[in-house]
């Protein structure tokens, strides 16, 4: 079970980093389309200027959770811990 927790930690790290990359890529694509005149530029910029600062720390927290899981911080269950 601990090996599964560590492997899932690696998956969380990768998932968080890929999500950040895809979010920035989508923002760049939509802002470039707005500059070309396909949609309103101000609305598009405002949307992404709000979304990026909100969701980037969430995805970084997902990576941090994965890091702790990968390093084995969750190997000991709460009932098994000796205080």
Secondary structure by P-SEA (a helix, b strand, c coil): caaaaaaaaaaaaaaaaaaaaaaaaaaaaaaaaaaaccccaaaaaaaaaaaaaaaaaaaaaaaaaaaaaaacccccccccccc
